[in-house]
Amino acid sequence: MAANKFLNKNCAGFTLLEALIALVILTGGLLALASAFSEGMIVVTTAHYHQIAKEKATEAIESVFTSRDTRIIVWNAVRNVSKGGVFLDDPQPIRDPGPDGMVNTADDGSEEAERLPGADNQLGTPDDIVVPLNTFTREIEITDLGGNLRQIRIIIDYRIGHLNRQYELVTYISSFA
């Protein structure tokens, strides 16, 4: 009679199968959480490079607009070199603007570098760290849309570790300043 009390169908509790299924579901949830955390860390660690790409694209747009606004060059020269203009074709290393003050032109200076604070955590002191922007390239693509309207497309390609990234900025410019 004592053995029958263990065979009672009304006993409450979990079976081994139910416990294993719960464990599989819990493991799947934890793996998803770990994956999300990992992706978040990648975004946080690469945000600095994304910001540099955005700033260098904006700098190029401003360079084209400044060339038009200050009349450094005539409207017909606000084009790529292959179309009779002054802005270099194809991806170019990120360089300091030359004497004309415009980026991606033939007179550009040396390759740009980023200055980071050194051990004293102050920028502008002798222990600053200089990091060249040699993993970045910038392309200015200017397309005629009509007599007085052009599209400017800036493409920044950069590498973070083994990952290649691209930032693109598109705007329009007219001959009217």
C-alpha positions in Angstrom: 0.0 0.0 0.0 2.9 2.4 0.7 4.2 2.0 -2.8 0.8 3.2 -4.3 1.1 6.6 -2.7 4.0 7.4 -5.0 2.0 6.5 -8.1 -0.8 9.0 -7.3 -1.7 10.9 -10.4 -2.6 14.0 -8.4 1.0 14.7 -7.2 2.2 18.3 -8.0 5.7 19.2 -9.3 7.9 19.4 -12.4 9.0 16.5 -14.5 12.5 16.3 -15.8 11.2 17.0 -19.3 9.5 20.2 -18.2 12.7 21.4 -16.4 14.8 20.7 -19.6 12.4 22.7 -21.8 12.5 25.6 -19.3 16.3 25.5 -19.3 16.4 25.6 -23.1 14.1 28.6 -23.2 16.1 30.4 -20.5 19.3 29.7 -22.4 17.9 31.1 -25.6 16.9 34.3 -23.8 20.3 34.7 -22.2 22.0 34.2 -25.5 19.8 36.9 -27.1 20.6 39.2 -24.3 24.4 38.5 -24.6 24.2 39.2 -28.3 22.4 42.5 -27.8 25.0 43.5 -25.2 27.8 42.6 -27.6 26.3 44.6 -30.4 25.8 47.6 -28.1 29.5 47.4 -27.1 30.5 47.5 -30.8 28.4 50.6 -31.4 29.8 52.3 -28.4 33.4 51.5 -29.3 33.0 52.6 -32.9 30.9 55.7 -32.4 34.1 57.9 -32.4 35.0 56.7 -35.9 31.4 57.3 -37.1 31.6 60.9 -35.8 34.9 61.5 -37.6 33.3 60.3 -40.9 30.3 62.6 -40.4 32.6 65.6 -39.7 34.9 64.9 -42.7 31.8 64.6 -45.0 30.4 67.9 -43.6 33.8 69.6 -44.0 33.8 68.6 -47.7 30.3 70.0 -48.3 31.3 73.2 -46.6 34.4 73.3 -48.8 32.4 73.2 -52.0 29.9 75.8 -50.7 32.7 78.1 -49.6 34.4 77.8 -53.0 31.1 79.1 -54.6 30.3 81.7 -52.0 33.7 83.3 -51.8 34.2 83.1 -55.6 37.6 81.4 -55.1 36.7 79.5 -58.3 34.1 80.2 -61.0 30.8 78.2 -61.1 32.0 76.1 -64.0 35.0 74.9 -61.9 32.7 73.5 -59.2 33.0 70.1 -60.7 35.2 67.1 -60.6 38.5 67.2 -62.5 37.2 64.7 -65.1 34.5 67.3 -66.0 36.8 70.3 -66.1 36.6 71.2 -62.4 38.9 71.4 -59.4 37.7 68.6 -57.1 39.6 65.4 -57.5 37.9 62.2 -58.8 37.9 58.9 -56.9 38.5 58.3 -53.2 41.4 60.4 -51.8 43.2 60.1 -48.5 41.9 62.6 -45.9 44.3 65.5 -46.2 44.6 69.1 -44.8 43.2 71.7 -47.2 45.8 73.4 -49.2 46.3 77.1 -49.9 43.0 77.4 -51.7 41.2 76.3 -48.4 39.3 73.5 -50.2 39.6 69.8 -49.5 40.1 67.1 -52.2 41.8 69.5 -54.6 45.2 69.1 -56.2 47.0 71.4 -53.7 45.9 69.6 -50.5 48.5 69.3 -47.7 49.7 66.4 -45.6 47.5 63.6 -44.4 45.3 64.6 -41.5 45.7 63.2 -38.0 43.7 63.2 -34.9 45.2 64.5 -31.6 44.1 62.7 -28.4 45.0 63.6 -24.9 47.9 61.7 -23.4 48.4 60.4 -19.9 47.7 63.8 -18.3 44.3 63.9 -19.9 44.9 67.4 -21.3 44.9 68.2 -25.0 47.7 70.4 -26.3 50.5 69.1 -24.1 53.6 67.2 -25.2 52.3 63.8 -24.3 49.4 64.0 -26.7 48.8 61.0 -28.9 48.7 61.6 -32.7 46.6 59.1 -34.6 46.8 59.4 -38.5 43.5 59.1 -40.3 45.0 56.7 -42.8 42.0 54.3 -42.6 39.7 57.0 -44.0 39.2 58.1 -47.7 36.9 60.8 -49.0 35.4 61.1 -52.4 33.6 64.2 -53.7 31.2 63.4 -56.6 29.6 66.4 -58.3 26.9 65.7 -60.8 25.2 68.4 -63.1 21.4 68.4 -62.8 20.9 71.5 -64.9 22.5 74.8 -65.8 22.4 76.2 -62.2 22.0 73.0 -60.1 24.4 70.3 -59.1 24.3 67.4 -56.7 27.2 66.9 -54.3 27.7 63.4 -53.0 30.4 62.8 -50.3 31.5 59.3 -49.6 33.7 58.5 -46.6 35.1 55.0 -46.5 36.8 53.9 -43.4 38.0 50.7 -41.7 37.5 49.8 -38.0 39.5 46.7 -37.3 38.4 44.2 -40.0 35.1 46.0 -40.7 34.7 48.3 -43.6 32.2 51.1 -43.2 30.8 53.9 -45.4 29.2 57.2 -44.6 27.5 59.1 -47.4 26.2 62.7 -47.4 24.2 64.1 -50.4 23.2 67.7 -50.9 22.5 70.2 -53.7 24.2 73.4 -54.7 23.1 76.1 -57.1 25.1 78.9 -58.8 23.3 81.5 -56.7 25.0 82.4 -53.5 
